[in-house]
């Protein structure tokens, strides 16, 4: 019976590893900024999962993993006394059907610009934006992962969206002014 329990737990951890390793690696990378360090953080996260009782985590595995990953990453940075939030890689670009090559190029440029602007957000806004839109966590899950209140999560996301929208609008206006100047000359 003891062997069956161990096999069941190993299968559970393996299943979690297959589903969450990549998103956790991306998340850890966005915090620590180095791939090897991020791998160590994720490995530590799954080691801690293995040491937990499955019943204690059922129903909120994703939140638990991201919380532990975040704490391990911050602990890793704290050891060297440096907190750096770096974007690991851009959100995956998805091709939309029916777009002309020019439309696709313009969309790609806008996405690239948006990713640059996301990187410029204050670190607390950056983190909640990544957790919400890249890792698809709810406000409640983000609250539990970061230790912020749900209201504060909502406030930070709202502030980040206003910030990004304002910068994108300014970019669009600046682009139109450039075209007007070219047409006048």
N, C-alpha and C positions, 0 to 999 in steps of 0.2 A: 504494500500500500504506500509506503514511504517513497518508493521509486516512481510510482504512478503520479504522486503529487509533484515530485521534482520534474517529471516529464511534462506535466500539464503547465507548470510554471515556466519551464524552458520554452515551450511552444508559445505561451502568452508573451514572453519577453521577445522572442524571435518575431512574432507578428507585429508587435509594437515597433521593433527595430526596422522592419521592412516598410512600415507605413510612415514613421516619423523621423527616420535618420536624416534624410535629405532636408526637410524643412527645419529641423533642429540645427543642422550644420549651417544652413544659410543664416538662421537667427543668431547662432553663436558667432559666426563670422562677422555679422553686422555689429556685434559688440566688441569682440577682441581684435578684429582686423587682420588676423593671421590664420591661414588655413590649418596648419599643424596644431596650433593652440586651440582652434575651434574643434578639431577632431578630438583632442584630449578632453575638452569640455563635454562633448557629446558622449564620449566613452564613459566619463564619470557619471553622466546623467543616467545612462543605461545600467551602469553598475549599481547605482542607487535604486533604480527600478527593480532590479533583480533581488535586492535586499528587502523590498517591501512586500507586504501581503496583498495579493491581488484584490481581495475583498475591500480593502481600504481605499483603493484607487478606482474601482469600477465606476463608470459613469462620468468620470472627469479625468480620464487618462491624459488627454491632450493638454488641459490646463496644468496638470501636475508636471508633465514633462517639460513644458515651456517654463514653468516657474522654477523648477530645479535647474534647467539649463541656464536660465538667466542668472540665478544665484551663483552657480558654478563659474559662469563667465565673469561676473563681477568680482567674485572672490579671486579668480585668476588675475584679473587686472589689479586688484587691490594689493596683491602680493608684490607687484612691481610699482605700485603707487601711480598708475596711469590709467585714466579712463578715456578711451578713444572710441567713438562710435563711427564706424566706417561702413558704407554700403558694400556688400560683398559682390553682388552682381545685379544688373537691372532686372526688373520683373520680366518674366518670360513674355516675349512679344508673340502675339497671335495674329495670324493673317485673317483678314475679313474678306468674305466672298463679295464679288461685285465691285471691288475697288480697282480703279485704273492704276497703272504704275505711278503716275504723278500723285494721286490721292494716297496711295500706299506710302510713298516717300514722305509726303507731308505729314501723314499720321505718325510715321516712324520718327521723324524729327521732333514732333510735338511730344511723343512719349519720352524720347531722350532728354528733351528740355525739362519735362516734368520730373524725371528721375534726378536730374541735376538739382532742381529746386527742392525736391524731397530731402536730398543730402544736406541742403543748407538749413533745414528746419532746426530749431533748438532741439537738443537731444531728447527731451521728454516728449515733444510732439513727434519727432522722428520715430521713436520707439513705439508709441501707440498707433501711428499710421502703419508701420510695418506689421504689427501684430493684427491689426484690424483688416487691412486690405491685402497683405501678402500671405498671412497665415490664417486669415478668416476666423478670427476669434471674436466672440461676442464682447460687449462692454463688460459684462460680469466676469467673463474669463480673463479679460485684460486686467480688470481690477484685481483679481486674485493673483495673477502672474506678477504684476508690478507692485502690488501693495497700495495702489491708489484707490480712492473711492470711485464708485461708478460715476458719480456726478463729475468728478475731476477728469475721468477718462473722457466723458462726453465733452467737457469743456475744452480739453486739449485737442481732441479730434476736430471740434468745431473751429477752434483757433487755427489749427493747421490747414483746414480746408479754405478758410477765409484768406489765410496767408498765401497759399498756393494759387487760389483763384485770382487774387489781386496781382500777383507777379505774372501769371499767364496773361491776364488782361493787359498789363503794361507792356509785355512782350508783343502782343498783337497790335497795340496802338503804335509802338515804336516801329514795327514792321511796316505798317500802313504809311507812316510818315516817311520812311525811307523810299517806298515806292512812289509817293507823291513827289518827293524831291527829284527822283530819277526822271519822272515824267515831265517835270518843269524844265529841267536842264536840257 
